[in-house]
């Protein structure tokens, strides 16, 4: 592991996506939550 790369346990750099579910296809995806 290079010393230039931060450890995996370190928080993600600014601009990185926060921990959680990956971005889905959107409202048109196979998950119509707000769609009647």
N, C-alpha and C positions, 0 to 999 in steps of 0.2 A: 504494500500500500504506500503510495507516494505521500510525502509530507505536505505537498501542495494541495492534496485533496482532503477535505474535512471528513471526519469519521461519520459513519452512517447514523450514529446516535445523535449527531448534532442537528439542530433545527435547520430546515431548508432555507436557502438564501432568499432575499426579498424578491418577489415576483413569481416565486414558485407556487404551484397549486397547494392549498392546505390539505392536510390529511383527511381522507374521506372517500366516498364513492367517486369513481371516475366520471367525467362528463358524458352523459348519454347522448343519443342522437337528437334529443330535443322533444318538443311536444308531438312531433310527427312520428316519434318512435313507438315501439310496441308497448309503451307504458302510458296509456291514456288516463292519467290521474284526474285532471280537471276537465277532461272531455266527457260529456254525458253519454 
